[in-house]
């Protein structure tokens, strides 16, 4: 496929992608949108102009909404049809390519559109599904022999996080405060966290509501997943390490999580499916799956000090995940837990086997004992005030590239 909209070969937003988001246009109105190259498409106006009139089930202008939820809830027969229609319209020599009026009124340069939180997220769950990450953390805190807890290879471990503090890329946040128990002390202290960290993750979004008592099987999971975003699960390690026993993360996690503004559909990522790692011991029947359920998505993390340059500190890949999305959703619902449109499920930190593929400062600096040296000569054991963390991701194969853009966030001093 070739589009009449030109873009560089390394663009995340090729005609093979067609992601969805929500933006503010002309600083005055909000609409759902898509993107190709450096151009953002106002889908609400395109609907009014009749471009989607032949799509069954798209009976009203859901693109005027302030989130993608109404659109996503229409289900894949509609959302896939809209994506395919956009690809058709964007082809070289299509009727739209000659329609200068529509292009002028519906296409905007991306730097003229303010991207918003693309979803209303009713519920958020964070998993712990990278065996390399889980092993690294286990070695630090429990030693080599007890790196993985007994349940880890039998189920996708997860916890329910805080949906209200999930923000879109570009949103700055304050360093969290809380209780910490410094090494060698007998009592906790209160103050700003000193071990602020990122976690490199990818999240998936569901497109349906279910009733309590219902479950989603691994075979049906892909039909329930609309798309994916890059997810930064900011973490306060010193707060977390004091509080997490016995019920897991709380204030060490709930202060902020950041997502990329573009939701990339599962269909756009189909060409990049790869085999999953072999799971031993054999999983229970409800966690068994067929086909290629992992995705080859290259991921990078950069740290940018204030007034400094970007430093590449991690290069990882989503294909490393031990537990896949189908298993995560099947496990989450096997007890009858209902899901809602827009629910967000994060993968857990994505780490590979090599040190430069670790997905957190905790691992990259081995709990602060091996600081990272930045290009300006400064060091980081954890994230400092006014540092910006940037995550980027894309998949590429046989000349086809589909990417997510980026998610970035800056840390402000504690309030």
URSULWO-V68026 format. One record per pair of residues at least 24 apart in sequence whose ideal C-beta (glycine too) atoms are under 6 Angstrom apart, sorted by the first residue. I is the first residue (numbers start at 1). J is the second residue. If there is no record, write none. Layout:
BEGIN
I&J + I&J
END
This chain:
BEGIN
2&92 + 3&90 + 4&92 + 4&97 + 5&36 + 5&37 + 5&39 + 7&37 + 11&37 + 12&394 + 12&403 + 12&405 + 13&37 + 14&401 + 15&87 + 15&90 + 16&400 + 16&402 + 17&268 + 17&402 + 18&83 + 18&86 + 18&87 + 19&262 + 19&263 + 19&264 + 20&68 + 20&263 + 21&115 + 21&118 + 21&261 + 21&262 + 22&116 + 22&118 + 23&113 + 23&115 + 24&114 + 30&66 + 31&63 + 32&63 + 32&68 + 34&86 + 36&90 + 38&110 + 39&107 + 40&108 + 40&110 + 40&113 + 41&106 + 41&107 + 42&106 + 45&106 + 46&106 + 55&81 + 67&119 + 67&120 + 68&118 + 68&119 + 69&120 + 69&341 + 69&342 + 72&207 + 72&226 + 72&341 + 73&341 + 80&267 + 115&261 + 117&168 + 118&261 + 118&263 + 119&342 + 120&342 + 121&163 + 121&166 + 121&342 + 121&344 + 122&340 + 122&342 + 122&343 + 123&163 + 123&343 + 124&161 + 124&163 + 124&344 + 125&158 + 125&160 + 125&345 + 126&159 + 126&161 + 126&346 + 127&156 + 127&158 + 127&328 + 127&347 + 127&348 + 128&157 + 128&348 + 129&156 + 129&321 + 129&322 + 129&323 + 129&347 + 129&348 + 130&321 + 130&348 + 130&349 + 130&350 + 130&351 + 131&322 + 132&351 + 132&352 + 132&353 + 133&349 + 133&351 + 136&363 + 140&367 + 155&331 + 156&323 + 156&327 + 156&328 + 156&331 + 159&248 + 162&254 + 165&254 + 165&256 + 166&257 + 167&258 + 168&261 + 169&260 + 169&261 + 169&407 + 169&408 + 172&410 + 172&412 + 173&256 + 174&412 + 174&414 + 174&415 + 175&411 + 175&413 + 175&414 + 176&236 + 176&255 + 177&414 + 178&239 + 178&251 + 179&242 + 180&238 + 180&239 + 180&242 + 181&242 + 192&414 + 193&236 + 193&238 + 193&239 + 194&238 + 195&237 + 195&238 + 195&382 + 196&236 + 196&382 + 196&383 + 197&235 + 197&237 + 197&360 + 197&361 + 197&362 + 197&382 + 198&232 + 198&389 + 199&233 + 199&235 + 199&349 + 199&360 + 200&299 + 200&301 + 200&350 + 200&359 + 200&391 + 201&231 + 201&233 + 201&346 + 201&347 + 202&228 + 202&231 + 202&318 + 202&347 + 203&229 + 203&231 + 203&344 + 203&346 + 204&228 + 204&325 + 204&345 + 205&344 + 206&339 + 206&343 + 209&340 + 209&341 + 210&338 + 210&339 + 211&338 + 212&336 + 212&338 + 213&336 + 215&333 + 215&334 + 216&329 + 216&333 + 217&330 + 218&289 + 218&326 + 218&330 + 221&326 + 221&329 + 225&266 + 227&263 + 227&264 + 227&265 + 227&266 + 228&264 + 229&259 + 229&260 + 229&263 + 230&260 + 230&391 + 230&393 + 230&404 + 230&407 + 231&259 + 231&346 + 232&258 + 232&391 + 232&407 + 233&257 + 233&346 + 237&362 + 258&407 + 258&409 + 259&407 + 260&404 + 260&405 + 260&407 + 262&405 + 264&404 + 268&402 + 269&295 + 271&397 + 272&296 + 272&395 + 272&397 + 274&319 + 276&324 + 277&322 + 286&330 + 286&334 + 287&327 + 289&326 + 293&324 + 293&326 + 294&319 + 294&324 + 296&395 + 297&393 + 297&395 + 298&394 + 299&393 + 300&392 + 301&391 + 302&390 + 303&387 + 304&388 + 305&387 + 306&386 + 308&376 + 309&375 + 311&374 + 311&375 + 313&372 + 315&356 + 315&357 + 316&350 + 316&352 + 316&357 + 316&359 + 318&350 + 320&352 + 383&411 + 385&411 + 385&413 + 387&411
END
